[in-house]
Amino acid sequence: MARYLFTACVMALCLAVETAWAAPDGRMQVLVEPDEAQGSTLASLQTNITGAAELALPRLIQRIVPVQSRRNVPGNVKAITLVQRAIPGESGVTVDFQPRRVFAWLKANNIPVITEQPAWHLSVELQSAAGRTMTESSALLEQHAREVAAEDGFVLDDSASGLIVAWHWLDGRTVSLSVRGNTPLGEYAETRTLGSGDPVAQLTPWLDEVLLRARDSYVEPAAVPVADDASSQEPAAIAGAALPVVPPVQDGYLLLKVQRQASLPEQILFEDELRHDRRILDLSLRQVNQDGQQYRLHLKGADDQWLGEWFRRRGMSLTPTIEGWVAQQELPTR
């Protein structure tokens, strides 16, 4: 009985850790509605969680990847492998992505990411050529910023760092922009010529540019590209010479495939335990299949022989292959 209570507590703790990790970041939650899926009804969308995840992933990328890097995001990932949960609702399906898996996938592909969600106290100021403050237009532009904040991946918060966006008409058509505040973007200014008509309609896309530029200033640099594992194979091995099978190690990197069925909390617990080993510099989830998961490990040094004992203590065997290591659950002996 005590053992079952202990197991239940461990599972509850894992779920609590998972929830605590994802809860603060609203960017990871995407509501997919039927009109986003061509020819789909609410009922069919609610039963197609995989399809909902595929529709939600590009919107998540829009929130956490800088504009100039979006075109480099690989399109061959199964979105469902990055999902923590999906909740059908009255208006569609709410897809919650698991932050650690999302960021690990992007970083493994050398995609820069905005890890922390930017938050600003935004002030929009407009002044006419006559020196008159354009209060109503300023309010409309600030309202637009509030409307796009969630989809563009930032938060407007009066207690956060200041971001001041100020336009000043120099004459009837020439407008000077000044951006300043306590953000990594710093200060900059530029001047443009607007056409005749509603100034708010013309300043709205300009404001979008400023907000995305400010958001992208929070980007975390991409990892240094890693050579493909195949490049570390000797020509003789490729030609089929009788050489020992040794997992390729290039600059302390190797591939690890874990073949076992595990619940999400069990998988998270396993990843945390391996990631916190002092001999592991980085662990990233590359792929999830029906028979297990594939990881890329960045080791401290080139020595990987300790992995065998690490897995044996956890009831698993480790086998070398031409691609890396394969870990499997050991069968009980009679």
C-alpha positions as CSV (number, residue, x, y, z in Angstrom):
1,M,0.0,0.0,0.0
2,A,2.8,2.4,0.9
3,R,4.5,1.7,-2.5
4,Y,1.3,2.6,-4.4
5,L,0.9,5.8,-2.3
6,F,4.5,6.7,-3.2
7,T,4.0,6.0,-6.9
8,A,0.8,8.2,-6.8
9,C,2.7,11.0,-5.1
10,V,5.5,10.8,-7.7
11,M,3.0,11.0,-10.6
12,A,1.2,13.9,-9.0
13,L,4.5,15.7,-8.5
14,C,5.4,15.2,-12.1
15,L,2.0,16.5,-13.3
16,A,2.5,19.5,-11.0
17,V,5.9,20.2,-12.4
18,E,4.6,19.9,-15.9
19,T,1.7,22.3,-15.2
20,A,4.0,24.8,-13.3
21,W,6.3,24.9,-16.3
22,A,3.6,25.6,-18.9
23,A,1.2,27.8,-16.9
24,P,3.0,31.2,-16.9
25,D,3.5,31.4,-20.7
26,G,0.3,32.2,-22.4
27,R,1.9,32.0,-25.8
28,M,1.9,28.2,-25.5
29,Q,-2.0,28.2,-25.6
30,V,-3.6,28.4,-29.0
31,L,-7.4,28.3,-29.6
32,V,-8.1,26.7,-33.0
33,E,-11.6,27.4,-34.4
34,P,-13.5,25.5,-37.1
35,D,-13.1,28.3,-39.7
36,E,-9.3,27.7,-39.7
37,A,-9.8,24.1,-40.9
38,Q,-11.2,24.2,-44.4
39,G,-14.4,22.3,-44.6
40,S,-14.3,21.4,-40.9
41,T,-17.2,21.6,-38.4
42,L,-16.9,22.1,-34.7
43,A,-17.7,18.4,-34.1
44,S,-15.1,17.2,-36.6
45,L,-12.4,19.5,-35.3
46,Q,-13.0,18.4,-31.7
47,T,-12.3,14.8,-32.7
48,N,-9.2,15.6,-34.8
49,I,-6.7,16.7,-32.2
50,T,-3.8,16.0,-34.5
51,G,-5.2,18.3,-37.1
52,A,-5.9,21.0,-34.5
53,A,-2.2,20.7,-33.4
54,E,-1.0,21.2,-37.0
55,L,-3.1,24.3,-37.3
56,A,-2.0,25.7,-34.0
57,L,1.8,25.2,-34.5
58,P,2.3,28.0,-37.1
59,R,0.5,30.5,-34.8
60,L,2.8,29.4,-31.9
61,I,5.8,30.0,-34.2
62,Q,4.5,33.4,-35.0
63,R,4.6,34.2,-31.3
64,I,8.0,32.9,-30.3
65,V,10.3,33.0,-33.4
66,P,11.7,36.3,-34.8
67,V,10.1,37.4,-38.1
68,Q,13.3,37.0,-40.1
69,S,13.9,33.4,-38.8
70,R,10.4,32.0,-39.5
71,R,11.2,30.9,-43.0
72,N,13.9,28.6,-41.6
73,V,11.6,26.7,-39.2
74,P,11.6,23.0,-40.4
75,G,8.2,21.8,-41.5
76,N,8.7,18.1,-40.9
77,V,7.9,17.9,-37.2
78,K,4.6,16.3,-36.0
79,A,3.0,19.0,-34.1
80,I,1.2,16.5,-31.8
81,T,4.6,15.5,-30.3
82,L,5.0,19.0,-28.9
83,V,1.5,19.1,-27.3
84,Q,0.9,18.9,-23.6
85,R,-2.9,18.7,-23.8
86,A,-5.8,19.7,-26.1
87,I,-9.2,20.7,-24.7
88,P,-12.3,20.7,-26.8
89,G,-14.6,23.7,-26.1
90,E,-17.7,25.5,-27.3
91,S,-15.8,27.5,-29.9
92,G,-13.0,25.1,-30.9
93,V,-10.1,23.2,-29.5
94,T,-7.5,24.8,-27.2
95,V,-4.1,23.4,-27.8
96,D,-1.5,23.7,-25.0
97,F,2.1,23.2,-26.2
98,Q,4.8,22.0,-23.8
99,P,7.3,24.8,-23.6
100,R,10.4,22.7,-23.0
101,R,9.7,20.4,-26.0
102,V,9.0,23.3,-28.3
103,F,12.1,25.2,-27.3
104,A,14.3,22.1,-27.4
105,W,13.0,21.3,-31.0
106,L,13.7,24.8,-32.2
107,K,17.1,25.0,-30.6
108,A,18.0,21.6,-32.0
109,N,17.3,23.0,-35.5
110,N,19.3,26.2,-34.7
111,I,16.3,28.5,-34.8
112,P,16.5,31.6,-32.6
113,V,13.7,31.8,-30.1
114,I,12.1,34.4,-27.8
115,T,12.2,32.3,-24.6
116,E,10.8,34.9,-22.2
117,Q,7.5,36.6,-23.2
118,P,8.2,40.4,-23.5
119,A,6.0,42.7,-21.4
120,W,5.8,46.5,-21.7
121,H,4.0,49.5,-20.4
122,L,3.1,50.9,-23.9
123,S,2.6,54.6,-24.5
124,V,1.6,55.8,-28.0
125,E,2.0,59.6,-28.5
126,L,0.9,61.6,-31.6
127,Q,1.5,65.3,-32.1
128,S,0.3,67.3,-35.1
129,A,2.5,69.8,-37.1
130,A,0.7,72.5,-35.1
131,G,1.9,70.9,-31.8
132,R,-1.6,69.6,-30.9
133,T,-1.7,66.3,-29.0
134,M,-3.8,63.7,-31.0
135,T,-5.3,61.9,-28.0
136,E,-8.1,60.0,-29.8
137,S,-5.7,58.7,-32.4
138,S,-3.2,57.6,-29.7
139,A,-6.0,55.7,-27.9
140,L,-7.0,53.9,-31.1
141,L,-3.4,52.8,-31.8
142,E,-3.0,51.6,-28.2
143,Q,-6.2,49.6,-28.5
144,H,-4.9,48.0,-31.7
145,A,-1.7,47.0,-29.8
146,R,-3.9,45.3,-27.1
147,E,-5.8,43.4,-29.8
148,V,-2.7,41.9,-31.5
149,A,-0.6,41.3,-28.3
150,A,-1.7,37.7,-27.8
151,E,-1.1,36.6,-31.4
152,D,2.2,38.5,-31.7
153,G,3.5,37.0,-28.4
154,F,3.9,40.0,-26.0
155,V,2.0,41.4,-23.0
156,L,0.9,44.9,-22.2
157,D,1.3,45.5,-18.5
158,D,1.3,48.9,-16.7
159,S,3.9,47.6,-14.2
160,A,6.4,46.4,-16.9
161,S,9.2,48.2,-18.6
162,G,8.3,51.3,-20.6
163,L,8.0,51.4,-24.4
164,I,7.2,54.8,-25.8
165,V,6.3,55.1,-29.5
166,A,5.9,58.8,-30.5
167,W,5.0,60.3,-33.9
168,H,5.4,64.0,-34.7
169,W,4.1,65.5,-37.9
170,L,6.8,67.7,-39.4
171,D,4.5,69.1,-42.1
172,G,1.2,68.0,-43.7
173,R,2.6,64.6,-44.8
174,T,6.1,64.0,-43.3
175,V,6.0,62.2,-40.0
176,S,8.9,61.5,-37.6
177,L,8.9,58.5,-35.3
178,S,10.8,58.2,-32.1
179,V,11.0,54.9,-30.1
180,R,12.5,54.8,-26.6
181,G,12.1,53.0,-23.4
182,N,13.7,50.3,-21.1
183,T,13.8,47.4,-23.7
184,P,16.7,45.7,-25.4
185,L,15.6,47.5,-28.6
186,G,17.0,50.8,-27.1
187,E,16.2,54.0,-28.9
188,Y,15.9,54.7,-32.6
189,A,14.1,57.2,-34.9
190,E,13.0,57.3,-38.5
191,T,11.0,59.6,-40.8
192,R,8.4,58.6,-43.4
193,T,6.0,60.3,-45.8
194,L,2.3,59.4,-45.4
195,G,-0.5,59.8,-47.9
196,S,-3.7,61.7,-47.5
197,G,-6.5,60.1,-45.4
198,D,-7.0,58.6,-42.0
199,P,-3.6,58.8,-40.1
200,V,-4.6,55.9,-37.8
201,A,-5.1,53.5,-40.8
202,Q,-1.6,54.5,-42.1
203,L,0.2,54.3,-38.7
204,T,-1.3,51.0,-37.7
205,P,1.0,48.8,-39.9
206,W,3.9,51.1,-38.9
207,L,3.1,50.4,-35.2
208,D,3.0,46.6,-35.9
209,E,6.5,46.9,-37.3
210,V,7.7,48.7,-34.2
211,L,6.1,46.2,-31.8
212,L,7.5,43.2,-33.7
213,R,10.9,44.8,-33.8
214,A,10.8,45.5,-30.0
215,R,9.6,41.9,-29.4
216,D,12.3,40.4,-31.5
217,S,15.0,42.3,-29.6
218,Y,14.4,39.8,-26.8
219,V,15.6,36.9,-29.0
220,E,17.9,34.3,-27.5
221,P,20.7,33.5,-29.9
222,A,20.6,30.2,-31.8
223,A,22.9,27.4,-30.9
224,V,26.1,26.8,-32.8
225,P,25.3,24.5,-35.7
226,V,26.3,20.9,-35.1
227,A,27.9,18.7,-37.8
228,D,25.6,15.9,-39.1
229,D,26.4,12.6,-37.3
230,A,26.9,10.9,-40.7
231,S,30.0,13.1,-41.3
232,S,31.8,11.5,-38.4
233,Q,31.7,8.0,-40.0
234,E,34.9,6.7,-41.4
235,P,35.0,5.9,-45.2
236,A,36.0,2.3,-44.4
237,A,33.0,1.9,-42.1
238,I,30.7,3.2,-44.9
239,A,32.3,0.8,-47.4
240,G,31.5,-2.1,-45.1
241,A,34.9,-2.9,-43.7
242,A,35.0,-5.1,-40.6
243,L,35.4,-2.4,-38.0
244,P,33.8,-2.4,-34.6
245,V,30.5,-0.7,-34.3
246,V,31.1,2.4,-32.2
247,P,28.5,5.2,-31.8
248,P,29.8,8.3,-33.6
249,V,30.8,11.1,-31.3
250,Q,31.5,14.6,-32.8
251,D,32.5,17.3,-30.4
252,G,30.7,15.5,-27.5
253,Y,27.4,15.0,-29.3
254,L,25.6,11.7,-29.8
255,L,22.1,10.3,-30.6
256,L,20.2,8.3,-28.0
257,K,17.0,6.3,-28.9
258,V,15.0,5.2,-25.9
259,Q,12.7,2.3,-26.8
260,R,10.0,2.0,-24.2
261,Q,6.4,2.9,-23.6
262,A,6.1,5.6,-20.9
263,S,3.5,8.1,-19.8
264,L,4.2,11.8,-20.2
265,P,5.0,12.3,-16.5
266,E,7.4,9.3,-16.6
267,Q,9.1,10.7,-19.7
268,I,9.5,14.1,-18.2
269,L,11.0,12.6,-15.0
270,F,13.4,10.6,-17.1
271,E,14.5,13.7,-19.1
272,D,14.9,15.7,-16.0
273,E,17.1,13.1,-14.3
274,L,19.3,12.7,-17.4
275,R,19.5,16.4,-18.0
276,H,20.6,17.2,-14.5
277,D,23.6,14.7,-14.6
278,R,26.7,16.8,-14.4
279,R,28.2,15.0,-17.4
280,I,25.3,16.2,-19.7
281,L,25.7,19.8,-21.1
282,D,22.4,19.7,-23.0
283,L,19.6,17.3,-23.8
284,S,17.1,17.9,-26.6
285,L,14.2,15.8,-27.8
286,R,14.5,15.3,-31.6
287,Q,11.7,12.9,-32.3
288,V,8.8,10.9,-30.8
289,N,7.7,7.6,-32.3
290,Q,5.3,4.8,-31.3
291,D,8.2,2.8,-29.9
292,G,9.9,5.6,-27.9
293,Q,11.8,8.8,-28.2
294,Q,15.0,10.0,-29.8
295,Y,17.3,12.6,-28.1
296,R,20.5,14.5,-29.0
297,L,22.9,14.6,-26.1
298,H,25.7,17.1,-25.7
299,L,28.2,15.5,-23.4
300,K,30.9,17.1,-21.3
301,G,33.8,15.7,-23.1
302,A,33.8,12.8,-25.5
303,D,33.5,9.9,-23.0
304,D,30.2,8.2,-23.3
305,Q,31.0,4.8,-21.7
306,W,29.4,5.8,-18.4
307,L,25.9,5.8,-20.1
308,G,25.8,2.0,-20.0
309,E,26.0,1.9,-16.2
310,W,23.6,4.9,-15.9
311,F,20.9,3.0,-17.8
312,R,21.6,-0.4,-16.1
313,R,20.9,1.1,-12.7
314,R,17.5,2.0,-14.1
315,G,16.7,-1.4,-15.5
316,M,17.6,-0.7,-19.1
317,S,20.2,-2.0,-21.4
318,L,22.3,0.2,-23.8
319,T,23.3,-1.1,-27.2
320,P,25.6,0.7,-29.7
321,T,24.5,1.1,-33.3
322,I,26.0,2.9,-36.3
323,E,23.8,5.9,-35.5
324,G,24.2,6.1,-31.8
325,W,23.0,4.4,-28.6
326,V,19.7,2.5,-28.2
327,A,18.3,2.0,-24.7
328,Q,15.7,-0.7,-24.1
329,Q,13.9,-2.0,-21.0
330,E,15.5,-5.2,-19.7
331,L,13.3,-8.2,-19.5
332,P,13.1,-9.9,-16.1
333,T,15.1,-13.1,-15.8
334,R,13.4,-16.3,-14.6
